[in-house]
Amino acid sequence: MADSGVNMPSGLGGLVRFKEEYQSKFNLSPVHVVVFILLLVVFRIALGIFIK
């Protein structure tokens, strides 16, 4: 395998680098996600109680 004739730079090694400074428009913390899910669960339970 070492004599395949393909020489790669040692720094790349077949890995692809993307822009690391990407900033999303939506910055959500894990606390926000958990609160949103809990609100959805409470809303679903309320719908089940009030709409039959």
C-alpha positions in Angstrom: 0.0 0.0 0.0 2.9 2.4 0.6 3.9 2.2 -3.0 0.5 3.3 -4.5 2.0 6.5 -5.9 -0.4 8.8 -4.1 1.3 11.3 -1.9 -1.0 13.4 0.4 0.2 16.3 2.5 0.6 15.2 6.1 -1.6 18.1 7.4 -4.7 17.2 5.4 -4.9 13.4 5.4 -8.2 13.4 3.5 -10.1 15.5 5.9 -12.3 18.4 4.7 -12.2 21.7 6.6 -15.1 24.0 6.6 -15.3 27.6 7.7 -15.0 27.4 11.5 -16.1 31.0 12.1 -19.7 30.2 11.1 -22.3 31.9 13.3 -25.9 30.7 13.2 -28.8 33.2 13.2 -30.4 31.1 16.0 -28.3 30.6 19.1 -30.2 28.3 21.4 -28.8 27.1 24.7 -29.8 23.6 26.0 -31.9 25.3 28.6 -34.0 27.0 25.9 -34.5 23.7 24.1 -35.6 21.9 27.3 -38.1 24.7 28.2 -39.5 24.7 24.7 -40.1 20.9 24.8 -41.7 21.2 28.3 -44.0 23.9 27.0 -45.0 21.7 24.1 -45.8 18.8 26.4 -47.9 21.0 28.7 -49.7 22.4 25.7 -50.4 18.9 24.4 -51.7 17.8 27.8 -53.9 20.9 28.0 -55.4 20.1 24.6 -56.1 16.6 25.7 -58.0 17.9 28.8 -60.0 20.7 27.3 -60.8 19.3 23.8 -62.6 16.0 23.9 
